[in-house]
Amino acid sequence: MSWIDIGALDDVPLRGARLVKTRAGCVAVFRTGAAEVFAASNTCPHKGGPLSEGIVHGTRVTCPLHNWVFDLETGAAVGEDARIDVFPVRIEAGRILIDGAAVGQRSAA
Amino acid sequence: MTPKNLVVIGAGMASGRVLEHLTDAAPGTWDITLFNAEPRGNYNRIMLSPVLSGDKTYADIVTHDDEWYAARGITCRFGEHVVSIDRAAKTVTGENGTVPYDKLLVATGSAPFIIPVEGRDLPGVITYRDLDDTEAMIAAAAKGGKAVVIGGGLLGLEAAAGLAERGMDVTVLHLMGHLMERQLDEAAGYLLRRDLEARGITIMTGASTAAILGTDRVEGVLLEDNTGLEADLVVMAVGIRPETRLASDAGLEVARGVAVNAQMQSLSDPDILAVGECVEFDGHLFGLVAPLYDQAKIVADSLMDRENAFVVRDVATKLKVTGCDLFSAGDFKDGPGREDIVYRDPARGIYKRLVIEGDRLVGAVMYGDTADGNWFFGLIKDETDIEEMRETLIFGPAYQGRAPADPLSAVAALPPEAEICGCNGICKGTIVAAIEGGAGDLAAVRAATKASASCGTCTGLVEQVLQVTLGDAFKLPAVQAICGCTDHTHEDVRRLIKSMPLKSQEAVWQELGWKTRNGCHVCRPAINFYLLADWPLDYLDDPQSRFINERKHANIQKDGTFSVVPRMWGGITTPDELRAIADAADRYKVPTVKVTGGQRIDLLGVKGEDLPAIWADLNKAGLVSGHAYSKGLRTVKTCVGTDHCRFGTQDSTGLGIKLEQILWGSWTPHKVKLAVSGCPRNCAEATCKDVGIICVDSGFQVGVGGAAGMDLKETRRLADVRTEQEAIDLTVAFIQLYRENARYLDRPYKWVAKVGLDWIKARVVDDPGERRRLIDAFELSQSIYRKDPWAEHAATRAQSYAPLADLTLEAAE
């Protein structure tokens, strides 16, 4: 894995999200707890809603357009047969790192 | 065999344990010299907090006394600082002379971290690390006065509790959002705070220290937000860092701590070992005693040439403050693939959260009842497969291997004297007697006994007693809970937020027994509104609990772009405003410009990242947010009234503008639209608005509860009044009553239908005192919320509208 620093943990609001543009498309970085982050595709498979704008609750996010709910740990939609891509992400010394290979490889494929 | 020379620098708990192992297993093989900067030997540092609080004395916590050292032939050089280590000559030089070593053990421990602010060296500013610090605090507390403890971690809170116990007026300043954030989650942090506040300790979170004030000695603390606090004593307990000066002077590899291998040998010199808080192993530092004791065993084995290797284990934390029972173990924060099991018992102040990954328990946080803590810790350490007991895991070991009990049979089994309602002290027998006396439903039981009439958390139990007593004659009422996170209805929650009172989200989650960590997209926006409507000064609006439109102050469109609608007061605009809107539409390539039904202009298709810039441009022309996105005041539609119209009877435009200026920025349960028409021809369509005013010759007709959306409703007359001020007062009082009582997402017409227009008239029209209270309460709230969010966001939060990072800009490989 090649970890890329994408910003400070505190730049993502608690129970909120920020957008990261990658070669694999827009990725939403969610902060579900003081030191708990997830990264997933920003695009809802239903009608393309921007998930980084959704309400973050527990380890889930609700799409702002039509309230589809996604589990950020697995990417699975709750109660729907759909999922979003999730990407490895971790916290180190107050910075958020994303797996560059995971978001880069997809664009090459 | 002649004994070899072992020199130990530092007589703390870790090196003390090394000496115990060594002198027990291989007495006489080492000639030991022990240096300690403190003028005393090894004592149990963990027990300093009971010494501070007066529960123990120093004599009680001594681990090794003079006799102990003498019996083992250890040469003690206490109160003597070590000056240097000479690795070539293999000697250690203290203030009183040099000793040779064959093996050297560095156990210099840690030093308190001192935050680099002005005034940190003033007399009266102390750290909390050793017995001298503790005695200094006891001496200071004897004089009474005010103490400020900087740091709301384990050590800081123990210091705060001890000082409070000794009669000082204590304030704890904590930089983070909740106490002990490294060991506790927000929910447990909330309960801890509540318990500490109950014993008179003031807690300030998100508090950053700017300076310590005073001339000859400490007099106060100044925070970054310019809050000033008086202080006779300041205790700094923000953390520790490994004490590595001697080691790095000697040329040993030091990262954050003295770098060691799994045999606890310095990476630079196999004859030098290190143990305790000064050590760094594999990127880890150590502060709790369990891993230090593990290290001590390894050090002893290494010195005796036995093979052994140090491994990092999970540790559990407990707080040593009487009455604050908390426990945390394992990892309850990071990582994908994890699930929570949450249990809350509000009446007893209990919170438990287990974190599960696959079929393993990986973390546990408990507050209020930690009896099962060690059992959970065992499951974490041993990586036990918990799949089989998952359903009942949170109830602890006593429940394993049994079927979960049927709640009804449990209630049936309760004796008559069992207490059901804790608030009013009502036992089961009293309730059963009331039911047998004819009280056939919850309301009747409440009226007869007061059971469940206060905090309401026993409502479910009372209903079960009804069911057990009446059998099939009792049908559980089909109450509509807010969502799956709770069994409470909107009405229950509103009532409890006011009566208990509850002033934070964490308070609601805990006291009302929420089943999820922090609600969901259905309940959290509702709770956020209820809290800010009822406690405008105590509760701060939480943007993360708002739908995107209200968080970004713009309406999201189906393609993810936004619409921007500047406010036009009463529908009046000017050429300059129109030019500014046209310029903004050009500059930001707005694809659609539309006139709305609320008499203003909508710019549709603005990109999210352009929002702060377009707002700043519109602000320059004096335009502010139109709140076209909010559950709040939208528009006040007007006709031109007496200014131009030959039929106009009053200044309808003027009244509309006044109302809009009073009401704008306020949050309401759902959107609120007003209109003021200048005559009964009603060109502003006031009779289908939430509040619609029709001007007539004799004054103003104020109607409420109209709608022209999913339902079509004509307004109903609240009252006819003579003056404009009376019309304004009625409108404000009505909206405040709606804010205080309606269910979230009920438009006024739905709420009016539920409570009845007479109930509203009795308060808003017929009771001048209540009307005044409502108007004052609205004004109080508006002192916070009557402002332009666009200007605020453009000035302070513009960054958050841009992507966090753009990895597409990196050079292609």
Interface residues (C-beta under 8 A of the other chain):
Chain A: I4 I6 G7 D11 V12 P13 L14 R15 G16 R18 L19 V20 K21 T22 R23 C26 V29 G33 A34 A35 E36 F38 K47 G48 G49 P50 E53 G54 I55 V56 H57 G58 T59 R60 T62 P64 L65 N67 V69 L72 E73 T74 V86 R90 I91 I96 G100 V103 G104
Chain B: M176 G177 H178 E181 D185 E186 K333 D334 G335 P336 G337 R338 E339 D340 T516 R517 N518 G519 C520 H521 R524 P525 P543 Q544 S545 R546 F547 I548 R551 K552 I556 K558 D559 G560 G608 Q799 S800 P803 L804 A805 D806 L807 T808
